[in-house]
Amino acid sequence: MNHYDVIVIGCGAGGYNTAIRAGQLGLSVACVERASNVGGTGIRTGCIPSRLLLHTSELYDLASKGENAALGINSAPTLNLAQMMAHKAATVEKMSKGVHKLLHKQGVTLIYGNAQLAAGGQVVVKQAGGVHQTLSGTAIVIATGSEPVPLPFAAFDHTQILDSADALSLERVPRHLAIIGGGAVGVELGSIWHRLGSRVTLIERRDRLCHWLDRDVTATLERSLKRQGIDIKLSTDVIGLDKHSGSVSIRLRTAESNEISTLDADMALVAIGRRPSTAGLNLASVGMHAGPDGALPQQGPVIKGAGIWVVGDAATGPMLMSKAEEEAIACAERIAGLPGFVNYSAIPYALYSNPEVAMIGKTEDELRRTGAAYRVGYCPLAVNARAVIGSASEGFVKLLVDAHTNLFVGAHLVGPGAADLISQVAVAMEASMICEDFARICHPHPVWSEALRQAAMAAGGWMMHA
């Protein structure tokens, strides 16, 4: 039996980052992966391929716009979807190989197969050809990621009823793509296919898209998506789905009137959420039990029983690569006896729609519910010089500041570069920087980040550019 200081089950963002950091700290590490290659959802079927197709579809969309003629640019691009998908696949493989090299560099033993927990710190790996291998570890890290949730009455067939991975690998542009679920996956994938020529309908059972975002953000996002031509049906439940030859019929019921209608589309993308992939781990053998949704109850890297830890999507909390990486680093450091820590209040989130969205910390609704005293610093992009130059003035920066301490408690950005700009607020929050100090940081001109400075000024009552 091979013994390791750390056995990591799963080689996605939570798993490979745990393994790499543990290797850096001098621990012997084995990483068990059930798929045919490393990278997990983030690299292979989630963040990386979706962001890449968002980027390439945006370039195609920008080149196709008639208003470019006013800038002195005339173009008439043609879409080669097969080449776009080939470029995506090559990029994904390149990044997956990069992770493989990083694991090898830190001396991590990579084993492909399905892992099951066993008593006494053991992990049984079922490999191809019926081979079983038993490992023992001082610490075991569960980093098994998550999977798409299907409709209760219509399973994925990966042809007409799609999951998110299917929607990133289509061989043709659908005439009409119906998306069930108006969260991040639905909005981002809907944006991709709309740019490439599909009619897109977003169906959301709640009264707004991406309900966890600040209400000012979702209002701007919905308005922009509608103006682009994406049809949005809010407060609408999907109560049935029928497949036909080359099409699907989706039965809808509106919450307000209880009216039932039918929507016909080429394909239906089901994006109603994801659930932790913790089934089949034999959790009971070590006294662990998953919640109703499959999540393990630990909030981050918390010790459980005989040295078992949980990170990433398998643990409770937001399913973000950034969160998984933070938990992975803290987990490896705590296993090594160091004081690893995750500041869950300062984990940024980004939505790569058009306009781009990013947030960190609390929303105004959350602050109101707790009765917190706060100030708002608001800067519309319309007053930002870079936005005027780029004809992209839709959006804003909204900073939420504690009224007593003058510390940032939340930030909400809509507009170009939002996902990069939010890191400035993350640094300020981690450094406990007060709003007044942030407002006095000099920025180059003209840049998007000047809107952050103006919003900080606004929170102090002295915004200069409005």
Residue pairs with C-beta under 8 A, 6 or more apart in sequence:
1 122
1 134
1 135
1 136
2 30
2 109
2 133
2 135
2 136
3 28
3 135
3 136
3 137
3 138
4 27
4 28
4 29
4 30
4 109
4 135
4 136
4 137
4 138
5 22
5 27
5 28
5 29
5 137
5 138
5 139
5 335
6 18
6 19
6 22
6 27
6 28
6 29
6 30
6 137
6 138
6 139
6 140
6 141
6 332
6 335
7 29
7 30
7 31
7 32
7 123
7 135
7 136
7 137
7 139
7 140
7 141
8 15
8 16
8 18
8 19
8 22
8 29
8 30
8 31
8 32
8 140
8 141
8 143
9 15
9 32
9 115
9 123
9 140
9 141
9 142
9 143
9 144
9 281
10 31
10 32
10 33
10 34
10 40
10 142
10 143
10 144
10 145
10 312
10 314
11 19
11 31
11 32
11 33
11 35
11 38
11 39
11 40
11 99
11 103
11 110
11 143
12 39
12 40
12 41
12 42
12 43
12 143
12 145
12 312
12 313
12 324
13 40
13 42
13 43
13 312
13 321
13 324
13 325
13 328
14 40
14 141
14 143
14 145
14 311
14 312
14 313
14 314
14 324
14 325
14 327
14 328
15 31
15 33
15 40
15 141
15 143
15 144
15 145
15 311
15 312
15 328
16 31
16 38
16 39
16 40
16 99
16 102
16 103
16 328
17 324
17 325
17 328
17 329
17 332
18 141
18 143
18 311
18 328
18 329
18 331
18 332
19 29
19 31
19 103
19 106
19 108
19 332
20 102
20 103
20 106
20 108
21 328
21 329
21 332
21 333
22 29
22 106
22 332
22 335
22 336
23 29
23 103
23 105
23 106
23 107
23 108
24 106
24 332
25 332
25 333
25 336
25 338
26 336
27 332
27 335
27 336
28 107
29 106
29 107
29 108
29 109
30 108
30 109
30 110
30 111
30 135
30 137
31 38
31 103
31 108
31 109
31 110
31 111
32 111
32 112
32 113
32 115
32 123
32 125
32 135
33 110
33 111
33 112
33 113
34 112
34 113
34 114
34 115
35 44
35 112
36 112
37 44
37 93
37 96
37 100
38 96
38 99
38 100
38 103
38 110
39 48
39 92
39 95
39 96
39 99
40 46
40 145
41 47
41 145
41 146
41 313
42 48
42 321
42 324
43 92
43 95
43 96
43 99
44 92
44 96
45 164
45 165
45 168
46 164
46 165
46 321
47 321
48 91
48 92
48 95
49 88
49 91
49 92
49 168
50 164
50 168
50 185
50 188
50 189
50 192
50 352
51 352
52 87
52 88
52 91
52 92
53 84
53 88
53 168
53 192
54 188
54 191
54 192
54 352
56 84
56 87
56 88
57 84
57 191
57 192
57 193
57 195
57 196
58 195
58 354
60 77
60 79
60 195
60 196
61 195
62 68
63 75
63 77
64 75
64 76
64 77
68 74
68 75
79 173
79 196
79 197
81 170
81 171
81 172
81 173
81 196
82 171
85 169
85 170
85 171
88 168
100 110
103 110
104 110
111 125
111 127
111 133
111 135
112 127
112 128
113 125
113 126
113 127
113 128
113 131
113 133
114 125
114 126
114 280
115 123
115 124
115 125
115 126
115 281
116 123
116 124
116 125
116 126
116 280
116 281
116 282
116 285
117 123
117 140
117 281
117 282
117 283
117 285
117 286
117 288
117 308
118 124
118 134
118 282
118 285
118 286
119 285
119 286
120 136
120 306
121 136
121 137
121 138
121 140
121 306
121 307
122 134
122 135
122 136
122 137
123 134
123 135
123 136
123 137
123 140
124 132
124 133
124 134
124 135
125 132
125 133
125 134
125 135
126 132
127 133
137 307
138 307
139 307
139 308
139 309
139 335
140 307
140 308
140 309
141 308
141 309
141 310
141 311
141 331
141 335
142 278
142 281
142 296
142 308
142 309
142 310
142 311
142 314
143 310
143 311
143 312
143 314
143 324
143 328
144 276
144 277
144 278
144 281
144 313
144 314
145 276
145 277
145 312
145 313
145 314
146 274
146 275
146 276
146 277
146 313
146 314
146 319
147 274
147 275
147 277
148 156
148 163
148 164
148 165
148 270
148 271
148 273
148 274
149 270
149 272
149 273
149 274
149 275
150 156
150 163
150 270
151 161
151 180
151 238
151 241
151 270
151 272
153 240
153 241
154 161
154 241
154 268
154 270
155 161
156 162
156 163
156 166
156 270
157 243
158 166
159 166
159 267
160 243
160 247
160 248
160 266
160 267
160 268
161 241
161 243
161 248
161 267
161 268
161 270
162 267
162 268
162 269
162 270
163 269
163 270
164 185
164 189
164 269
164 271
166 269
167 177
167 189
167 193
167 269
168 189
170 193
170 267
173 193
173 196
173 197
173 198
174 193
174 198
174 265
174 266
174 267
175 198
175 199
175 266
176 198
176 199
176 200
176 201
176 264
176 265
176 266
177 190
177 193
177 198
177 199
177 200
177 201
177 265
177 266
177 267
177 268
177 269
178 201
178 203
178 248
178 250
178 263
178 265
178 267
178 268
178 269
179 186
179 189
179 190
179 200
179 201
179 202
179 203
179 268
179 269
179 271
180 186
180 203
180 238
180 250
180 268
180 269
180 270
180 271
180 272
181 203
181 204
181 270
181 271
181 272
181 273
182 202
182 203
182 204
182 206
182 208
182 209
182 210
182 232
182 234
183 204
183 209
183 210
183 271
183 272
183 273
184 210
184 351
185 271
186 202
186 204
186 209
186 269
186 271
187 202
187 209
187 210
187 221
187 225
187 351
187 353
188 351
188 352
188 353
189 269
189 271
190 200
190 202
190 225
190 230
190 269
191 225
191 230
191 352
191 353
191 354
193 200
194 200
194 228
194 229
194 230
199 231
200 229
200 230
200 231
201 230
201 231
201 232
201 233
201 263
201 265
202 209
202 225
202 230
202 231
202 232
202 233
203 233
203 236
203 238
203 250
203 252
203 263
204 232
204 233
204 234
204 235
204 236
205 235
205 236
205 237
205 238
205 255
206 234
206 235
207 234
207 235
207 255
208 215
208 218
208 219
208 222
208 234
209 218
209 221
209 222
209 225
209 232
209 234
210 217
210 218
210 221
210 351
210 357
211 218
212 363
213 221
213 351
213 357
213 359
213 363
213 412
214 359
214 363
214 364
214 365
214 398
214 410
214 412
215 363
215 364
215 365
216 364
216 396
216 398
216 412
217 357
217 359
217 398
217 412
217 414
220 355
220 394
220 395
220 396
220 414
221 351
221 353
221 355
221 357
221 414
222 232
224 354
224 355
224 394
225 232
225 353
226 232
228 354
233 252
235 254
235 255
235 256
236 252
236 253
236 254
236 255
237 252
237 253
237 254
237 255
238 250
238 251
238 252
239 251
239 252
239 253
239 260
240 250
240 251
241 248
241 249
241 250
241 251
241 268
242 248
242 249
242 251
246 266
247 264
247 265
247 266
248 264
248 265
248 266
248 267
248 268
249 262
249 263
249 264
250 262
250 263
250 264
250 265
250 268
251 260
251 261
251 262
252 260
252 261
252 262
252 263
253 259
253 260
254 261
274 313
274 319
275 293
275 294
275 295
276 290
276 293
276 294
276 295
276 296
276 313
276 314
276 315
277 294
277 313
277 314
278 290
278 294
278 295
278 296
278 314
279 290
279 294
283 289
283 290
283 296
286 305
286 306
286 308
287 305
288 296
288 304
288 305
288 308
290 296
291 297
291 316
295 314
295 315
295 316
296 310
296 314
296 315
296 316
297 316
298 304
298 309
298 310
298 315
298 316
299 315
299 316
299 317
299 344
300 310
300 311
300 315
300 317
300 327
300 330
300 331
300 342
300 344
301 309
301 310
301 311
301 315
301 327
301 328
301 330
301 331
301 334
301 340
301 342
302 309
302 310
303 309
303 334
304 310
307 335
309 331
309 334
309 335
311 324
311 327
311 328
311 331
312 319
312 323
312 324
312 327
312 328
313 319
313 324
315 327
317 323
317 344
318 347
318 349
320 347
320 349
322 347
322 348
322 349
323 342
323 344
323 347
326 342
326 343
326 347
327 342
329 340
330 340
330 341
330 342
331 340
332 340
333 339
333 340
334 340
343 429
343 430
345 361
345 362
345 429
346 360
346 361
346 426
346 429
346 430
347 360
348 358
348 359
348 360
348 419
348 422
348 423
348 425
348 426
349 358
349 359
349 360
349 422
350 356
350 357
350 358
350 418
350 419
350 422
351 357
351 358
352 419
355 392
355 394
355 395
355 414
355 415
355 416
355 418
356 413
356 414
356 415
356 416
356 417
356 418
356 419
357 413
357 414
357 418
358 411
358 412
358 413
358 418
358 419
358 421
358 422
359 410
359 411
359 412
359 413
359 422
360 410
360 411
360 422
360 425
360 426
360 429
361 400
361 408
361 409
361 410
361 411
361 425
361 429
362 372
362 400
362 409
362 410
363 400
363 410
363 412
364 374
364 376
364 400
364 410
366 410
367 374
367 400
367 409
367 410
372 402
372 409
373 402
373 403
373 404
374 400
374 401
374 402
374 403
374 409
375 400
375 401
375 403
375 459
376 398
376 399
376 400
376 401
376 458
376 459
377 397
377 398
377 399
377 400
377 401
377 435
377 455
377 456
377 457
377 458
377 459
377 460
377 463
378 396
378 397
378 398
378 399
378 455
378 458
379 396
379 397
379 451
379 452
379 454
379 455
379 458
379 463
379 465
379 466
380 393
380 395
380 396
380 466
381 387
381 392
381 393
381 394
381 395
381 396
381 397
381 414
381 415
381 448
381 451
382 388
382 393
383 451
383 454
383 465
383 466
384 393
384 446
384 448
384 450
384 451
384 454
384 465
385 445
385 446
385 450
386 446
386 447
386 448
386 450
387 393
387 395
387 415
387 416
387 448
387 451
389 446
390 416
392 415
392 416
394 414
394 415
395 413
395 414
395 415
395 416
395 418
396 413
396 414
396 415
396 451
397 411
397 412
397 413
397 415
397 421
397 451
397 452
397 454
397 455
398 411
398 412
398 413
398 455
399 408
399 410
399 411
399 425
399 435
399 452
399 455
399 456
399 458
399 459
400 408
400 409
400 410
400 411
400 412
401 407
401 408
401 409
401 435
401 459
402 408
402 409
405 434
406 434
406 435
406 436
407 429
407 432
407 433
407 434
407 435
408 425
408 428
408 429
408 433
408 435
408 438
411 422
411 425
413 421
413 422
415 448
415 451
416 448
417 448
417 449
421 448
421 449
421 451
421 452
424 449
424 452
425 452
427 433
428 438
435 456
435 459
435 460
436 456
436 460
438 452
438 453
438 456
439 453
439 456
439 457
439 459
439 460
439 462
441 453
443 449
443 450
443 452
443 453
450 465
454 463
454 464
454 465
454 466
455 463
457 463
457 464
458 466
